[in-house]
Amino acid sequence: MPAADPAVGFARALRAAGLTVPPYTVITYAKALDAVGLGSRDRVYWAGRSTLVRRPEDLPVYDVVFATFWERLATENRPSEVPQQRAVALDREDDDSSGDEGDDVEVDQVLRWSRAEILRTKDLALCTPEELDEANRLIDSLRLSGARRRSRRHRPSHRRDELDLRRTVADALRAGGEPIHLRWRSAGDRPRRLVLLVDVSGSMSAYARALVRFAHAAVTGRGNVEVFALGTRLTRLTAALATHDADAALASVSSSVPDWEGGTRLGDTIGDFVERWGVRGMARGADVVILSDGWDRGDPAELRAHMERLARVVHRIVWVNPLKASPGYAPLAGGMAAALPYVDEFIEGHAVASLEQLAQVLATGAGGGNR
Amino acid sequence: MRLDPKDVKDVEAALAANGYLPDAGLATSVFLALRLGRPLFLEGEAGVGKTELAKALARWSGGELLRLQCYEGIDSTSAVYEWDHARQLLHLRAAEAAGEVGGLDDLERGLYDERFLIRRPLLEAVSPREGPSPVLLVDEVDRADDEFEAFLLEVLSDWSVTVPELGTIQAEHPPIAVVTSNRTRDVHDALKRRCLYHWVEHPTFEREVEIVRLRAPDVPERLARQVAAAAASIRASGVYKPPGVAETIDWATAVAALGADELDGPTVDATLGTVLKYREDQERVRAGGLDELVAGARTRAGR
């Protein structure tokens, strides 16, 4: 294949830029180049796009690498052995100067004692490193079963819901053609989808780690879980949390969230989730858990509109707020007050015990609460 | 007829002749899918014309369009094949009544005969047939669950289906296959790797005008341009459900049906429901001013 050399070189350049390019797809790519020829820039561009890229997020990286690799190749007019190593990252402009007004407010909110001194109920913001280690072990051991919903898949059953003709025929055959025993089946059930939206802003820093750990326990403990980080922008974490080692998963999360412990734009990011993922299907019929203190510098009306829309497609919204445990706390802060009418369950999230409570609330599947 | 276009231009011309105007990227992907014999995986917003492409391919090849609409809980009885158990039972009773009950083996062979087999789209796609090979459309695969994906991957890689009672059925020629997804969740990478991937964008303004003209020939050109311009500015305004090409065509047809040959405020007001299907979206666009929308669209449409 004449196109094999540049194909391999280009694949290497893409890998250097951080894309996953399995060898198998490089072979397809070389075949594709042969089919369209190397004559036209457009054809070469599209041949690579349809064979090497599988996610729209990767397109900006592909475009940059394409420009540098092929255009250099065209000017030098010879395939080089080692493609130029270039670090290419997605352009993440950040117009948010991780503002301070939110951070000032929660200083006194974090300093808050739980009355019982056992670790399970101790405020995570006040734990010593040793206590945190122990708390992490407790969180890792949480197993979230979650609510279940009816599935369209059937399973054999003794309840007389629906005749299972397949097994009835098989039995009849065994009985010489006489359907003596009727077999029955009924609809099975499967875990309801769970979507966790974790606020990773500065004002949540004491709790965000524990909450992401909780999210990790949820992702590895059962299927059908999606996790997103809410900061100054929305970041999808599901893939980063999929590894079984909790510490490795956490490290991978901090590196994939560019705005960890930055500011929050709760309204914008929840809106982003609703629009890009939620109403398209991910949130439909799901339990959505929002882990946040509800501090939002944006317009509460905007958050209210997004929450209203979210509430109309989901099964249940659970809001976990670490501040709820503090004496005298009332959900009056702009964002929280705006969101509360659409929240089905409003619970604490400041200690291991409250995460256990969350796991329990999710397992019971029932709605109700504040709505 | 097996589709064997010589180059990308062939694909563009043939699809256009069958009522579909692809952009350069999609035409290249289709060309490669046909040339390399791979399924085409199309991802993109709802209403950008993913399903329509499969229909155009079917019209082009003259083959049957085998459509498999995915949903949560879809399983092999609705995707591959199912035995017609009711008829099997009747057959058993009939055989018994006629005193034909011979050996158990004979009875079983009679029962698992092709005539009791209900073919679903995936089995249909690999079954030998006369005439042009079919186009298999696996629509909205993101609605199905992981188990189904794994299963689909198997069929799409080997183009064979095994029915335990009958044996393995292998396609002589791999059918043309199009898999679509609205990306409500990420489909497993292995499935995407097996396919050629194309992210379908909303068409450019000029192309959208061409599409409206092609699909709704009764709409005057000036109106088509104005409607396409208005749809593009609604898309840019950040509505929850941006209108797709299908909505633009509906809108243009609706306005033309009202006898208008140009967009104006009252007409937009009356027909907004054809292009925006959420109350909030309609309110948002109305709040932005329908007259401003019309004025902007007329300027952009020119002529």
HADDOCK unambig.tbl for C-alpha pairs under 7 A between the chains (distance, minus, plus):
assign (segid A and resid 25 and name CA) (segid B and resid 193 and name CA) 6.82 0.50 0.50
assign (segid A and resid 32 and name CA) (segid B and resid 32 and name CA) 6.25 0.50 0.50
assign (segid A and resid 43 and name CA) (segid B and resid 28 and name CA) 6.79 0.50 0.50
assign (segid A and resid 46 and name CA) (segid B and resid 25 and name CA) 5.44 0.50 0.50
assign (segid A and resid 46 and name CA) (segid B and resid 28 and name CA) 6.33 0.50 0.50
assign (segid A and resid 47 and name CA) (segid B and resid 28 and name CA) 6.82 0.50 0.50
assign (segid A and resid 47 and name CA) (segid B and resid 29 and name CA) 6.97 0.50 0.50
assign (segid A and resid 50 and name CA) (segid B and resid 29 and name CA) 5.95 0.50 0.50
assign (segid A and resid 50 and name CA) (segid B and resid 196 and name CA) 5.24 0.50 0.50
assign (segid A and resid 50 and name CA) (segid B and resid 197 and name CA) 4.62 0.50 0.50
assign (segid A and resid 50 and name CA) (segid B and resid 198 and name CA) 5.41 0.50 0.50
assign (segid A and resid 51 and name CA) (segid B and resid 196 and name CA) 5.30 0.50 0.50
assign (segid A and resid 51 and name CA) (segid B and resid 197 and name CA) 6.22 0.50 0.50
assign (segid A and resid 53 and name CA) (segid B and resid 197 and name CA) 6.91 0.50 0.50
assign (segid A and resid 54 and name CA) (segid B and resid 192 and name CA) 6.57 0.50 0.50
assign (segid A and resid 54 and name CA) (segid B and resid 197 and name CA) 5.83 0.50 0.50
assign (segid A and resid 56 and name CA) (segid B and resid 199 and name CA) 6.57 0.50 0.50
assign (segid A and resid 151 and name CA) (segid B and resid 73 and name CA) 6.38 0.50 0.50
assign (segid A and resid 152 and name CA) (segid B and resid 73 and name CA) 4.93 0.50 0.50
assign (segid A and resid 153 and name CA) (segid B and resid 73 and name CA) 5.48 0.50 0.50
assign (segid A and resid 165 and name CA) (segid B and resid 85 and name CA) 5.74 0.50 0.50
assign (segid A and resid 166 and name CA) (segid B and resid 85 and name CA) 6.14 0.50 0.50
assign (segid A and resid 169 and name CA) (segid B and resid 85 and name CA) 6.62 0.50 0.50
assign (segid A and resid 169 and name CA) (segid B and resid 89 and name CA) 6.39 0.50 0.50
assign (segid A and resid 173 and name CA) (segid B and resid 108 and name CA) 6.98 0.50 0.50
assign (segid A and resid 176 and name CA) (segid B and resid 104 and name CA) 6.69 0.50 0.50
assign (segid A and resid 177 and name CA) (segid B and resid 92 and name CA) 5.38 0.50 0.50
assign (segid A and resid 177 and name CA) (segid B and resid 93 and name CA) 6.90 0.50 0.50
assign (segid A and resid 275 and name CA) (segid B and resid 240 and name CA) 6.08 0.50 0.50
assign (segid A and resid 277 and name CA) (segid B and resid 184 and name CA) 5.91 0.50 0.50
assign (segid A and resid 280 and name CA) (segid B and resid 184 and name CA) 5.29 0.50 0.50
assign (segid A and resid 281 and name CA) (segid B and resid 184 and name CA) 5.03 0.50 0.50
assign (segid A and resid 282 and name CA) (segid B and resid 184 and name CA) 5.48 0.50 0.50
assign (segid A and resid 282 and name CA) (segid B and resid 185 and name CA) 6.47 0.50 0.50
